[in-house]
Amino acid sequence: MKRRRLILMTLILALPLSRPLAARGQAQSRPAARMNRAERQQQRAEARMERRQMPQKWMAQLQQMSPDEQERFLENNHRFQNLPAWRQEEIRARLKQWNNLTPEQKQTLVRRAKILERMSPAERLEIRQVILPEWRQLPPDRRQVLKQKLLELRGLNDSEREKRLKDPAFEQGLSPQEQNLLKELSKLRVGPGAGND
């Protein structure tokens, strides 16, 4: 997205200013006409996503601050003050939850966030719409079994983890759905701790 913006800005700046506005408009409309509908929809979706993600950038900054500094930031931030009350409350609740985590739990969440950043939008969507709902539908005792399996996978490199996941003894007692879920969760390198419930 940033690269596309940079290329677009470079092209705009490279246009000669001496050309009449009408000629410039015609030159710019031709590439836009060639852009198919799917590309335009993708650009709009990315722009909407970026606008929604802005508070996420705040969260990264705020997580580095003490609770007092966080509150001062929120009280003085014009954009935060203009958010709907429900969104402000949601952000405050997430910060409160963050502040109550242990350093190890915070590190786990930061590591997961970095993994998610490297994923494509389609992969992130699959996690939100498929994997997490499946996880939440599991009974607590089955979640605990999968957490234990994930803990056993922690610290293994990719080939060791793959070998372990293919071991019938390791998968023993898991349903096919749980086996699949375990494989998907292991790609995220998640284990017991914050954010798994």
C-alpha positions as CSV (number, residue, x, y, z in Angstrom):
1,M,0.0,0.0,0.0
2,K,2.8,2.5,1.0
3,R,4.7,1.5,-2.1
4,R,1.7,2.1,-4.4
5,R,1.2,5.5,-2.7
6,L,4.9,6.4,-3.2
7,I,4.8,5.4,-6.9
8,L,1.6,7.4,-7.4
9,M,3.0,10.5,-5.7
10,T,6.2,10.2,-7.8
11,L,4.1,10.0,-11.0
12,I,2.0,13.0,-10.0
13,L,5.1,15.1,-9.1
14,A,6.7,14.1,-12.4
15,L,3.8,15.6,-14.5
16,P,4.8,18.8,-16.1
17,L,3.0,21.7,-14.5
18,S,3.0,23.7,-17.8
19,R,0.4,21.5,-19.4
20,P,-3.1,22.8,-19.4
21,L,-5.4,21.4,-16.8
22,A,-7.7,19.8,-19.4
23,A,-4.8,18.0,-21.0
24,R,-3.6,16.8,-17.5
25,G,-7.1,15.6,-16.7
26,Q,-7.3,13.6,-19.9
27,A,-3.9,12.0,-19.3
28,Q,-4.8,11.0,-15.8
29,S,-8.2,9.6,-16.8
30,R,-6.8,7.1,-19.3
31,P,-5.0,5.0,-16.7
32,A,-8.0,5.2,-14.4
33,A,-10.2,4.0,-17.1
34,R,-7.9,1.0,-17.6
35,M,-8.1,0.1,-14.0
36,N,-10.7,-2.7,-13.7
37,R,-13.5,-2.7,-11.2
38,A,-11.8,-5.3,-8.9
39,E,-8.7,-3.1,-8.6
40,R,-10.8,-0.1,-7.6
41,Q,-12.7,-2.1,-5.1
42,Q,-9.4,-3.4,-3.7
43,Q,-8.0,0.1,-3.3
44,R,-11.1,1.3,-1.6
45,A,-11.1,-1.7,0.8
46,E,-7.4,-1.0,1.6
47,A,-8.2,2.6,2.3
48,R,-11.1,1.7,4.6
49,M,-8.9,-0.8,6.3
50,E,-6.2,1.8,6.8
51,R,-8.7,4.3,8.3
52,R,-9.9,1.5,10.7
53,Q,-6.3,0.5,11.6
54,M,-5.3,3.9,12.8
55,P,-6.4,3.2,16.4
56,Q,-4.3,0.0,16.1
57,K,-1.2,2.2,15.6
58,W,-2.2,4.1,18.8
59,M,-2.4,0.8,20.7
60,A,1.2,0.0,19.7
61,Q,2.3,3.4,21.0
62,L,0.1,3.3,24.1
63,Q,1.3,-0.2,25.1
64,Q,4.8,1.3,25.5
65,M,3.5,3.9,28.0
66,S,2.6,3.7,31.7
67,P,-1.1,3.8,32.6
68,D,-0.9,7.5,33.6
69,E,0.9,8.4,30.3
70,Q,-1.8,6.4,28.4
71,E,-4.6,8.4,30.0
72,R,-2.9,11.7,29.4
73,F,-2.4,10.8,25.7
74,L,-6.1,9.8,25.4
75,E,-7.3,13.0,27.1
76,N,-5.2,15.2,24.8
77,N,-5.7,13.3,21.5
78,H,-8.2,15.1,19.3
79,R,-8.8,12.1,17.1
80,F,-9.5,9.9,20.1
81,Q,-11.9,12.5,21.6
82,N,-13.8,12.5,18.3
83,L,-14.3,8.8,18.3
84,P,-17.8,7.4,19.2
85,A,-18.1,6.7,23.0
86,W,-18.4,3.0,22.4
87,R,-15.1,3.0,20.5
88,Q,-13.3,5.1,23.2
89,E,-14.5,2.6,25.8
90,E,-13.4,-0.3,23.7
91,I,-9.9,1.2,23.4
92,R,-9.7,1.9,27.2
93,A,-10.9,-1.7,27.9
94,R,-8.1,-3.1,25.7
95,L,-5.5,-1.0,27.4
96,K,-6.7,-2.1,30.8
97,Q,-6.5,-5.7,29.7
98,W,-3.0,-5.1,28.3
99,N,-1.9,-3.4,31.5
100,N,-3.0,-6.4,33.6
101,L,-0.9,-8.9,31.6
102,T,2.4,-10.3,32.8
103,P,5.5,-9.4,30.8
104,E,5.6,-12.9,29.3
105,Q,2.0,-12.6,28.1
106,K,2.7,-9.2,26.6
107,Q,5.7,-10.7,24.8
108,T,3.5,-13.5,23.4
109,L,1.0,-11.1,22.1
110,V,3.6,-8.9,20.5
111,R,5.1,-11.9,18.8
112,R,1.7,-13.0,17.5
113,A,1.0,-9.5,16.2
114,K,4.3,-9.5,14.2
115,I,3.4,-12.9,12.7
116,L,0.0,-11.5,11.7
117,E,1.6,-8.5,10.1
118,R,3.6,-10.7,7.8
119,M,0.4,-12.5,6.7
120,S,-1.6,-11.6,3.7
121,P,-5.0,-10.0,4.2
122,A,-6.6,-13.3,3.1
123,E,-4.7,-15.3,5.7
124,R,-5.6,-12.8,8.4
125,L,-9.3,-13.0,7.3
126,E,-9.2,-16.8,7.5
127,I,-7.9,-16.5,11.1
128,R,-10.6,-14.1,12.1
129,Q,-13.5,-15.8,10.3
130,V,-12.5,-19.5,10.5
131,I,-9.8,-20.4,13.0
132,L,-10.8,-18.2,16.0
133,P,-14.5,-19.1,15.8
134,E,-13.5,-22.8,15.7
135,W,-11.3,-22.2,18.7
136,R,-14.0,-20.4,20.7
137,Q,-16.5,-23.2,19.9
138,L,-14.4,-25.8,21.6
139,P,-15.3,-26.8,25.1
140,P,-12.9,-25.5,27.7
141,D,-11.4,-29.0,28.4
142,R,-10.6,-29.5,24.7
143,R,-9.0,-26.1,24.5
144,Q,-6.9,-27.1,27.4
145,V,-5.8,-30.2,25.6
146,L,-4.8,-28.2,22.5
147,K,-3.0,-25.6,24.7
148,Q,-0.9,-28.4,26.1
149,K,-0.1,-29.7,22.6
150,L,0.9,-26.1,21.5
151,L,3.1,-25.8,24.6
152,E,4.9,-29.0,23.5
153,L,5.5,-27.5,20.1
154,R,6.9,-24.2,21.5
155,G,10.6,-23.8,20.7
156,L,10.7,-26.3,17.9
157,N,12.0,-25.2,14.5
158,D,9.7,-25.6,11.4
159,S,10.9,-29.1,10.4
160,E,10.8,-30.4,14.0
161,R,7.3,-29.0,14.5
162,E,6.1,-30.5,11.2
163,K,7.5,-33.9,12.1
164,R,5.8,-33.7,15.5
165,L,2.5,-32.7,14.0
166,K,2.6,-35.8,11.7
167,D,3.4,-38.1,14.6
168,P,0.3,-40.3,15.2
169,A,1.2,-40.5,18.9
170,F,1.2,-36.7,19.2
171,E,-2.3,-36.5,17.5
172,Q,-3.7,-39.3,19.5
173,G,-7.0,-38.4,21.2
174,L,-7.6,-35.4,18.9
175,S,-10.6,-35.2,16.5
176,P,-9.8,-34.4,12.8
177,Q,-11.1,-30.9,13.5
178,E,-8.8,-30.5,16.5
179,Q,-5.9,-31.9,14.5
180,N,-6.5,-29.3,11.8
181,L,-7.0,-26.5,14.3
182,L,-3.7,-27.5,16.0
183,K,-1.8,-27.3,12.7
184,E,-3.2,-23.9,11.9
185,L,-2.5,-22.5,15.4
186,S,1.0,-23.9,15.3
187,K,1.7,-21.8,12.2
188,L,1.1,-18.8,14.4
189,R,3.5,-20.1,17.0
190,V,0.8,-19.6,19.7
191,G,0.8,-21.4,23.0
192,P,-0.9,-21.1,26.4
193,G,-1.2,-17.6,27.6
194,A,-2.9,-14.4,26.9
195,G,-5.4,-14.1,24.1
196,N,-6.1,-17.8,23.7
197,D,-9.4,-18.0,25.5
